[in-house]
């Protein structure tokens, strides 16, 4: 606890923290009036914790909330084995969340393009959606269910070196 209290901002980083973990840390942050940031919170967990997250935000104690949306397209979310219903509801709730008392930063990561079942590469970068909802976003290169360095390097060249998209 002393380590937590020494720093001006604590960051909860966990591989998909549970609702219980988030609720406990939010309670501790609120009790000690200590701002925190939470990273890698899956949409369904964020929805389950929306009350405590909103309370922290209203009191100025939620600095950054990172929820990996990956896509605002149902077919991409479902292909990744993620719940479209939870993602879509979180996107809708986020608009209200911002009105109620938003975190200083709302962050996400996105898939920049996706290999469709027929083999075509479909762009997935929606600048209007990202710029309108998130203060900060990072990108995941070329998702088709498998990690491949060559594909990642091609995406780097396409999206970063050539600055096709302003990521």
Residue pairs with C-beta under 8 A, 6 or more apart in sequence:
1 28
4 10
4 28
4 32
4 34
5 32
5 34
8 35
9 35
9 36
9 37
9 63
10 25
10 29
10 34
10 35
10 36
10 37
11 36
11 37
11 38
11 39
11 64
12 21
12 22
12 25
12 36
12 37
12 38
12 39
13 39
13 40
14 21
14 39
14 40
15 40
16 40
16 41
16 42
16 45
17 25
17 38
17 40
17 41
17 45
18 45
19 45
19 48
19 49
22 38
22 41
22 45
22 49
22 52
22 53
23 49
23 52
25 36
25 38
26 36
26 49
26 52
26 53
26 55
26 56
27 52
28 34
29 35
29 36
29 56
29 61
30 52
30 55
30 56
30 59
30 61
33 59
33 61
34 61
35 60
35 61
35 62
35 63
36 56
36 61
36 62
36 63
37 62
37 63
37 64
37 65
37 66
37 103
37 105
38 53
38 62
38 64
38 65
38 66
39 64
39 66
39 107
40 66
40 68
41 49
41 65
41 66
41 67
42 67
42 68
42 86
43 67
43 69
43 82
43 83
43 86
43 87
43 89
43 90
44 83
44 86
44 90
46 53
46 65
46 67
46 90
47 86
47 89
47 90
47 93
50 93
50 97
53 62
53 65
53 97
53 103
54 97
54 100
54 101
56 62
56 103
57 65
57 97
57 100
57 101
57 102
57 103
58 100
58 101
59 101
62 103
62 104
63 103
63 104
63 105
64 103
64 104
64 105
64 106
64 107
64 136
65 103
65 105
65 106
65 107
66 107
66 108
66 109
67 90
67 106
67 107
67 108
68 108
68 109
69 87
69 90
69 91
69 108
69 109
69 110
70 76
70 77
70 80
70 82
70 87
70 108
70 109
70 110
70 111
70 140
70 143
71 77
71 80
71 87
71 110
71 111
71 114
71 124
72 87
72 91
72 126
72 129
73 124
74 84
74 88
75 116
76 111
76 114
76 124
76 143
77 83
77 84
77 87
78 84
79 114
79 145
80 111
80 143
80 145
91 133
94 106
94 133
95 133
97 106
98 106
104 135
105 135
105 136
106 133
106 134
106 135
106 136
107 134
107 135
107 136
107 137
107 138
108 130
108 133
108 134
108 137
108 138
109 137
109 138
109 139
109 140
110 124
110 125
110 130
110 137
110 138
110 139
110 140
111 124
111 139
111 140
111 142
111 143
112 123
112 124
112 125
112 139
112 140
112 141
112 142
112 155
112 159
112 165
112 167
113 121
113 122
113 123
113 124
113 125
113 142
113 143
113 155
114 121
114 122
114 124
114 142
114 143
114 144
115 121
115 122
115 142
115 143
115 144
116 122
121 142
125 139
125 159
125 165
125 167
127 165
127 166
130 137
137 167
138 167
139 159
139 167
141 151
141 152
141 155
141 156
141 159
142 148
142 151
142 152
142 154
142 155
144 151
158 164
159 165
159 167
160 167
